[in-house]
Amino acid sequence: MNSKLLRKIHIYLSLICFSFLFLFCFTAITLNHPTLFSTDATVEQQHISVSSANPNAYITALALNGIALSDPQAALLLNTHELTIATAGKRVDLYIDDENNLIELIKTDFGFIAMLNELHKNRHSPAIWTIISDVIACIIMLICISGTWLSLKHKAQRQRYLYILAASAVALITMV
């Protein structure tokens, strides 16, 4: 492959992935040192009065308070009288009290760093995040391959680059 074209591919792919790679590197540090970046979670508790113990009244009351449930979530809440909705860095716990026609709503926000860490782990993240992460991972692999290919084209430095590449592979294998 033409070195000039390969260099352009390497540069543009690097620019595309910069923000994501920086995020993953930053969150690797925050995950490795959780005590340095921990924050107290903020918890907000609310009681929602419902006019009757009618299942639709519970769902309507939640919708009026900004919580839209999918059909499976609504069915689970109505059957078990409790439901946890987790998103990256946040959690909403719902409890139904049939005797008093109340819904107890507990919103927990674990903070910005917790949200980033959960995105890094792909936990409680939207499906589109998984697709984006997979695409970025493939592009980063192409960056690694193109950078290695470009470095090995330099005959004068090839032996030194091969030693570094081998040392990197050995370091990874010994850590696994």
C-alpha positions in Angstrom: 0.0 0.0 0.0 1.2 3.5 -0.8 2.8 5.1 2.3 1.3 8.5 1.6 -2.3 7.1 1.5 -1.6 4.9 4.6 -0.3 8.0 6.5 -3.5 9.9 5.6 -5.7 7.0 6.7 -3.7 6.8 9.9 -4.0 10.5 10.6 -7.7 10.9 9.8 -8.7 7.7 11.8 -6.7 9.1 14.7 -8.5 12.4 14.6 -11.9 10.6 14.5 -11.1 8.5 17.5 -9.2 11.0 19.6 -12.2 12.0 21.9 -13.3 8.4 22.4 -9.7 7.1 23.0 -9.1 10.0 25.4 -12.3 9.1 27.3 -11.4 5.5 27.6 -7.9 6.3 28.8 -9.2 8.8 31.3 -11.8 6.4 32.7 -9.2 3.6 32.8 -7.4 5.9 35.4 -10.6 6.6 37.3 -11.5 2.9 37.4 -8.0 2.0 38.6 -8.1 4.6 41.4 -11.7 4.9 42.5 -11.0 6.5 45.9 -9.3 9.5 44.2 -12.4 10.2 42.1 -15.3 9.1 44.3 -18.1 11.5 45.1 -21.1 11.2 47.3 -24.2 10.1 45.5 -27.2 12.5 45.6 -30.4 10.9 46.6 -33.8 12.4 46.0 -36.9 10.8 47.5 -40.4 11.6 46.5 -43.9 10.2 47.3 -46.4 10.3 44.5 -50.1 10.1 45.5 -52.3 8.1 43.3 -56.1 8.6 43.1 -56.8 4.8 43.2 -55.1 1.5 43.2 -55.9 1.1 39.6 -52.8 -0.1 37.6 -53.3 2.6 35.0 -53.4 5.3 37.7 -49.9 4.3 38.8 -48.5 4.4 35.2 -50.2 7.8 34.6 -48.9 9.2 37.8 -45.4 8.2 36.9 -45.7 9.6 33.4 -46.9 13.0 34.9 -43.7 13.0 36.9 -41.5 12.4 33.9 -41.0 8.7 34.2 -42.2 6.8 31.1 -42.1 3.0 31.4 -41.9 0.5 28.6 -44.6 -2.2 28.6 -42.3 -4.8 30.2 -41.2 -2.3 32.9 -44.8 -1.4 33.7 -45.8 -5.1 33.9 -42.9 -5.8 36.2 -43.7 -2.9 38.5 -47.4 -3.7 38.7 -46.6 -7.4 39.4 -43.8 -7.1 41.9 -44.6 -3.6 43.2 -41.0 -2.5 42.7 -38.8 -1.6 39.8 -35.2 -0.4 39.4 -34.3 1.6 36.3 -30.6 1.9 35.9 -28.8 4.2 33.4 -25.2 5.2 33.3 -24.4 6.9 36.6 -28.0 7.1 37.7 -30.7 4.9 39.2 -34.4 5.2 39.8 -36.1 2.9 42.3 -39.9 2.7 42.3 -42.0 1.1 45.0 -45.8 0.8 45.0 -47.7 1.0 48.3 -51.2 -0.3 47.5 -52.5 0.4 51.1 -51.9 4.1 50.9 -52.1 4.5 47.1 -48.6 5.9 47.0 -45.5 5.4 44.8 -42.2 5.9 46.5 -39.7 7.3 44.0 -36.0 7.3 44.8 -33.6 9.0 42.3 -29.9 8.4 42.9 -27.2 10.2 40.9 -23.8 8.8 41.4 -22.0 11.7 39.6 -20.3 12.5 36.4 -17.3 10.2 36.9 -19.5 7.3 37.8 -21.4 7.9 34.6 -18.2 7.9 32.5 -17.0 4.8 34.3 -20.2 2.9 33.5 -20.0 4.0 29.8 -16.4 2.7 29.8 -17.7 -0.7 31.1 -20.7 -0.5 28.8 -23.0 -1.0 31.8 -26.5 0.5 31.8 -25.7 2.3 28.6 -28.0 2.8 25.6 -27.7 0.3 22.7 -26.3 3.0 20.4 -23.3 3.3 22.8 -22.5 -0.3 22.2 -22.5 0.2 18.4 -20.4 3.3 18.6 -17.9 1.6 21.0 -17.6 -1.3 18.6 -17.0 0.9 15.6 -14.4 3.0 17.5 -12.7 -0.2 18.7 -12.4 -1.4 15.1 -11.1 2.0 13.9 -8.5 2.0 16.8 -7.3 -1.5 15.7 -6.9 -0.1 12.1 -4.9 2.8 13.6 -2.6 0.3 15.4 -2.2 -1.7 12.3 -1.5 1.3 10.0 0.9 2.8 12.5 2.8 -0.5 12.9 2.9 -0.9 9.1 4.2 2.6 8.6 6.9 2.1 11.2 8.1 -1.2 9.8 8.5 0.4 6.3 11.6 2.3 7.7 14.4 -0.2 7.0 16.9 1.7 9.1 14.7 1.6 12.2 12.9 -1.7 11.6 14.9 -3.8 14.0 14.4 -1.3 16.9 10.7 -1.1 16.1 10.4 -4.9 16.1 12.1 -5.1 19.5 9.6 -2.6 20.9 6.7 -4.4 19.3 7.9 -7.7 20.7 8.5 -6.2 24.2 4.9 -4.9 24.1 3.5 -8.3 23.1 5.6 -10.0 25.9 4.4 -7.5 28.5 0.8 -8.1 27.5 1.2 -11.9 27.6 2.9 -11.9 31.0 0.2 -9.7 32.5 -2.6 -11.9 31.4 
